[in-house]
Amino acid sequence: MSEETSDSESQDIQQHNETAKALSAGLLQIYEPKLKEVKENLKELINKQNDLQIAMTSEKNAFTSQQMQEVNEMVLKAKSCKDSVTRLRTQMHQIHLRTKNLRAKALEMQELKVNQCATKLQQLHYEESLVANSKRTPRKT
């Protein structure tokens, strides 16, 4: 009986092995073409990246130290110009605020002068009317 059990177990194992091989073959049939295409695309991408890296390295080496110094000088000059523009902008803003304040003060002074002139004019009219009234009424002596 132990021989029959071992024979049946070996048959089961053999069937499982065949089933596993069939399933593996089916999976390979389904996914192998796509995987090969992905592998080829990756190789192509890596080759292009290597070509790009070589081109960039050669361009980098093509710059002489003189050219690099000129580029650095231009960058420094750009920073300096930016700082100057920032300072000018700040100064112009300050001038604008001062001008605005001066205009407001000038308007206040103008209104004050107008009011003073109006008051003086009223005072003059009042005094003239008093003088005119005193000339109209005769004095009794």
Disulfide bonds with the S-S distance in Angstrom:
none
